[in-house]
Amino acid sequence: MTDSTARPLTPAALRRWPLPDPGAQADKEARGHVLVVAGSHEIPGAALLAAIASLRAGAGKLTIAAPARVALGLALAIPESRVIGLSETRGGGISAAGCRALAPLAGRVSAVVVGPGMLDESRSERFVRALLAMFRESTVVLDALAMSAVRFGPFTQPVILTPHAGEMAHLSGLPKEVISDDPLSAAREAATRWNACVVLKGAVTFIAQPNGEAWRFDGGTPGLATSGSGDTLAGIVGGLAARGMAPLHASAWGVLLHARAGHALARRDGPMGYLARQLSAEVPALIHAIGRAA
């Protein structure tokens, strides 16, 4: 199977999937509520990056759930958010019991982003499984170690997975070289196997649907290969999903916006050395520019 069997992802394609317009009189609830479950004592910044990105993508309301020992710092860093501290495992992950604190949000959250910066994969799996059952009405973006939930079998709710080749190898059991040699086939197989929208990240990114539909994006920039970049992408996709976009459309917009933000920074600051924290600030103007060109 060749790359040409995947459709090219371009701004023209995005304009066929316009962002939902809540109207001039809409309040923040109409623009969607996103829950970001992320971070750890070692990587608290991942939660910050994903959370800010979700707001920059246009979500109207943000709640962050993070391990208790970093929750206060996140609350101070992102005053726009409600922050909930969750109980931790010995390995620094989030315990399954932590889901009890999120129960009041079930049915009120449009999208959930889970995984950036989380630790203790084996124990956090139980938390993610409980969270999926609780937020069945929400689109769920699984990133980083939260993607290990694929081991429980095909999803029965809207799920977006965001692996790079190494993570896909870990999840699928295939050698990384096999995935790198034919990423399109790997993305399609994973999407069908797990009944999810799969965003297989790389120098060329492939987005695959369970029905075999696939899109190809090769407009990235080397500077995006930096710490925290994937956390930002997950947050952008989650914010777009919170606004009401279907998984494929939120993923496609997120991938292109993330890349365009990198290009904007590369033009201003140079091709490498800009930081993941700078990407989100570029997103609102890029959304406006793409929409205006329709």
C-alpha positions as CSV (number, residue, x, y, z in Angstrom):
1,M,0.0,0.0,0.0
2,T,1.5,3.4,-1.0
3,D,1.2,6.9,0.5
4,S,-0.8,8.0,-2.5
5,T,-3.8,6.0,-1.3
6,A,-4.2,8.5,1.6
7,R,-5.8,11.8,0.7
8,P,-3.7,15.0,1.1
9,L,-4.6,17.1,4.1
10,T,-4.7,20.7,3.0
11,P,-6.4,24.0,4.1
12,A,-8.9,23.4,1.3
13,A,-9.9,20.0,2.9
14,L,-10.4,21.7,6.3
15,R,-12.7,24.3,4.8
16,R,-15.0,21.5,3.8
17,W,-15.3,20.8,7.6
18,P,-15.9,24.3,9.0
19,L,-15.6,24.8,12.8
20,P,-18.9,24.9,14.5
21,D,-20.1,28.5,14.9
22,P,-21.8,29.0,18.3
23,G,-23.1,32.5,17.2
24,A,-22.3,36.0,18.4
25,Q,-24.6,35.7,21.4
26,A,-23.3,32.3,22.6
27,D,-21.8,31.9,26.1
28,K,-18.8,29.8,27.1
29,E,-20.9,26.7,27.5
30,A,-21.9,26.8,23.9
31,R,-18.2,26.6,22.9
32,G,-17.7,23.3,24.8
33,H,-16.2,22.2,28.0
34,V,-12.9,20.3,27.9
35,L,-11.4,18.2,30.7
36,V,-7.6,17.7,30.6
37,V,-6.4,14.8,32.8
38,A,-2.6,15.0,32.7
39,G,0.6,15.7,34.5
40,S,2.7,14.1,37.2
41,H,5.2,15.3,39.8
42,E,8.0,14.8,37.2
43,I,6.2,16.3,34.2
44,P,3.6,18.8,35.5
45,G,4.2,21.1,32.4
46,A,2.6,18.6,30.1
47,A,-0.8,19.3,31.7
48,L,-0.2,23.0,31.4
49,L,0.7,22.7,27.7
50,A,-2.3,20.6,26.8
51,A,-4.7,22.7,28.8
52,I,-3.6,26.1,27.4
53,A,-3.7,24.6,23.9
54,S,-7.3,23.5,24.3
55,L,-8.4,27.0,25.2
56,R,-6.4,28.5,22.3
57,A,-8.3,26.1,20.0
58,G,-11.5,27.8,21.1
59,A,-13.0,25.6,23.9
60,G,-15.1,27.8,26.1
61,K,-14.5,26.1,29.5
62,L,-11.6,24.2,30.9
63,T,-11.2,21.8,33.8
64,I,-7.8,20.2,34.7
65,A,-7.5,17.0,36.7
66,A,-4.0,16.3,37.9
67,P,-2.1,14.5,40.7
68,A,-2.8,16.3,44.0
69,R,0.8,17.4,44.6
70,V,0.9,19.4,41.3
71,A,-2.7,20.6,41.2
72,L,-2.1,23.9,43.1
73,G,0.8,24.9,40.8
74,L,-1.4,24.3,37.8
75,A,-4.2,26.3,39.3
76,L,-1.9,29.3,39.8
77,A,-0.3,28.9,36.3
78,I,-3.7,28.7,34.5
79,P,-6.1,31.0,36.3
80,E,-8.7,30.4,33.5
81,S,-9.2,26.8,34.7
82,R,-10.9,24.8,37.4
83,V,-8.3,22.4,38.8
84,I,-9.1,19.1,40.6
85,G,-6.4,17.2,42.6
86,L,-6.5,13.4,42.2
87,S,-5.1,10.7,44.4
88,E,-1.8,9.1,43.2
89,T,-0.3,5.7,43.0
90,R,3.1,5.0,44.5
91,G,4.7,5.3,41.1
92,G,3.3,8.9,40.7
93,G,0.4,8.0,38.4
94,I,-3.3,8.6,39.0
95,S,-5.1,5.9,41.0
96,A,-8.3,4.4,39.8
97,A,-10.0,5.8,42.9
98,G,-9.3,9.3,41.5
99,C,-12.2,8.9,39.1
100,R,-14.6,9.5,41.9
101,A,-13.6,13.1,42.0
102,L,-14.5,13.4,38.4
103,A,-18.0,11.9,38.6
104,P,-19.8,15.2,38.9
105,L,-18.4,16.2,35.4
106,A,-19.8,13.1,33.7
107,G,-22.4,14.2,31.0
108,R,-21.2,17.8,31.2
109,V,-17.9,17.6,29.4
110,S,-17.7,17.7,25.6
111,A,-14.2,16.3,25.3
112,V,-11.5,14.7,27.5
113,V,-7.8,14.8,26.9
114,V,-6.0,12.1,28.9
115,G,-2.3,11.1,29.2
116,P,0.1,14.0,28.7
117,G,2.9,13.7,31.3
118,M,1.3,10.9,33.2
119,L,3.4,8.2,35.0
120,D,3.0,4.6,36.2
121,E,1.5,3.0,33.0
122,S,0.3,-0.3,34.6
123,R,-1.6,1.3,37.4
124,S,-2.8,4.3,35.4
125,E,-4.5,1.8,33.0
126,R,-7.1,1.1,35.6
127,F,-7.8,4.8,36.0
128,V,-8.1,5.3,32.2
129,R,-10.5,2.4,31.9
130,A,-12.7,3.8,34.6
131,L,-12.6,7.2,33.1
132,L,-13.7,5.9,29.7
133,A,-16.7,4.2,31.2
134,M,-17.6,7.4,33.0
135,F,-17.3,9.8,30.1
136,R,-19.0,7.7,27.4
137,E,-20.8,10.8,26.0
138,S,-17.5,12.7,25.4
139,T,-14.9,12.5,22.7
140,V,-11.8,11.2,24.4
141,V,-8.3,12.0,23.2
142,L,-5.8,9.4,24.5
143,D,-2.2,10.5,24.4
144,A,1.1,9.1,25.8
145,L,0.7,6.2,28.3
146,A,-3.1,6.6,28.4
147,M,-3.1,4.9,25.0
148,S,-2.4,1.6,26.8
149,A,-6.1,1.4,27.2
150,V,-6.2,-0.2,23.7
151,R,-5.3,-3.5,25.5
152,F,-8.9,-3.6,26.8
153,G,-10.2,-4.2,23.2
154,P,-12.0,-2.0,20.6
155,F,-13.5,1.2,21.9
156,T,-17.3,1.7,21.9
157,Q,-17.2,5.5,22.1
158,P,-15.5,8.3,20.1
159,V,-11.8,8.0,20.8
160,I,-8.7,9.6,19.2
161,L,-5.3,8.1,19.6
162,T,-2.1,10.1,19.0
163,P,0.9,7.8,18.9
164,H,4.3,8.3,17.2
165,A,6.0,5.3,15.7
166,G,7.7,4.2,18.9
167,E,4.4,4.4,20.8
168,M,2.6,2.5,18.1
169,A,5.2,-0.2,18.3
170,H,4.7,-0.5,22.0
171,L,0.9,-0.6,21.6
172,S,0.7,-3.0,18.6
173,G,3.6,-5.3,19.3
174,L,5.1,-4.6,15.8
175,P,8.7,-3.6,15.4
176,K,9.2,0.1,15.1
177,E,11.0,-0.4,11.8
178,V,7.8,-2.1,10.3
179,I,5.7,0.9,11.3
180,S,8.3,3.4,10.0
181,D,8.4,1.5,6.7
182,D,4.7,1.6,6.1
183,P,3.0,4.0,8.5
184,L,-0.2,4.2,6.5
185,S,-0.9,0.5,6.8
186,A,0.0,0.7,10.5
187,A,-2.4,3.6,11.1
188,R,-5.2,1.9,9.2
189,E,-4.8,-1.4,10.9
190,A,-4.8,0.2,14.3
191,A,-7.8,2.3,13.6
192,T,-9.8,-0.8,12.5
193,R,-8.5,-3.0,15.3
194,W,-9.3,-0.5,18.1
195,N,-12.3,1.3,16.5
196,A,-10.6,4.7,16.9
197,C,-9.4,7.7,14.9
198,V,-5.6,7.2,14.8
199,V,-3.2,10.1,14.3
200,L,0.2,8.5,13.6
201,K,2.6,11.3,14.1
202,G,5.9,11.7,12.3
203,A,7.7,13.7,9.6
204,V,4.7,12.6,7.6
205,T,1.6,12.2,9.7
206,F,-1.3,9.9,8.8
207,I,-4.8,10.1,10.1
208,A,-6.9,6.9,9.8
209,Q,-10.5,6.0,10.4
210,P,-11.9,2.6,11.3
211,N,-13.6,2.4,7.9
212,G,-10.2,2.7,6.1
213,E,-10.4,6.4,5.2
214,A,-7.0,8.0,5.6
215,W,-5.4,11.4,5.2
216,R,-1.7,12.3,4.7
217,F,0.0,15.4,6.0
218,D,3.6,16.2,5.1
219,G,3.8,19.9,5.8
220,G,5.5,19.8,9.1
221,T,8.8,21.5,10.2
222,P,11.8,20.0,12.1
223,G,11.3,22.4,15.0
224,L,8.1,20.6,16.0
225,A,10.3,17.7,17.1
226,T,10.7,19.2,20.6
227,S,9.7,18.4,24.1
228,G,6.0,19.2,24.8
229,S,5.0,19.5,21.1
230,G,2.8,16.3,21.3
231,D,1.1,17.6,24.5
232,T,0.2,20.8,22.7
233,L,-1.2,18.8,19.7
234,A,-3.3,16.7,22.0
235,G,-4.7,19.8,23.6
236,I,-5.5,21.5,20.3
237,V,-7.4,18.4,19.1
238,G,-9.2,18.2,22.4
239,G,-10.2,21.8,22.3
240,L,-11.6,21.4,18.7
241,A,-13.5,18.3,19.7
242,A,-15.0,20.2,22.7
243,R,-16.3,22.7,20.2
244,G,-18.3,19.9,18.5
245,M,-16.0,18.6,15.8
246,A,-16.1,14.9,14.9
247,P,-12.9,13.0,15.7
248,L,-11.6,13.0,12.2
249,H,-12.2,16.7,11.7
250,A,-10.8,17.7,15.0
251,S,-7.7,15.6,14.3
252,A,-7.2,17.0,10.8
253,W,-7.6,20.6,11.9
254,G,-5.3,19.9,14.9
255,V,-2.5,18.4,12.8
256,L,-2.6,21.2,10.3
257,L,-2.9,24.0,12.9
258,H,0.0,22.5,14.9
259,A,2.2,22.5,11.8
260,R,1.2,26.0,10.7
261,A,2.1,27.3,14.2
262,G,5.5,25.7,13.8
263,H,6.0,27.4,10.5
264,A,5.0,30.7,11.9
265,L,7.5,30.5,14.7
266,A,10.2,29.2,12.3
267,R,9.8,32.2,10.1
268,R,10.1,34.5,13.1
269,D,12.6,32.8,15.3
270,G,14.4,30.3,13.0
271,P,13.7,26.7,12.1
272,M,14.7,25.2,15.4
273,G,14.8,26.3,19.0
274,Y,11.3,27.7,19.5
275,L,9.5,26.1,22.4
276,A,6.3,24.0,22.5
277,R,4.8,26.6,24.9
278,Q,4.9,29.1,22.0
279,L,2.8,27.1,19.6
280,S,-0.6,27.6,21.2
281,A,-0.5,31.4,20.9
282,E,-0.3,31.1,17.1
283,V,-3.5,29.0,16.9
284,P,-6.4,31.6,17.1
285,A,-5.0,33.7,14.3
286,L,-4.4,30.6,12.1
287,I,-8.0,29.4,12.7
288,H,-9.2,32.8,11.7
289,A,-7.0,32.9,8.6
290,I,-8.0,29.5,7.3
291,G,-11.7,30.3,7.8
292,R,-11.5,33.7,6.2
293,A,-10.0,32.1,3.1
294,A,-13.1,29.9,2.6
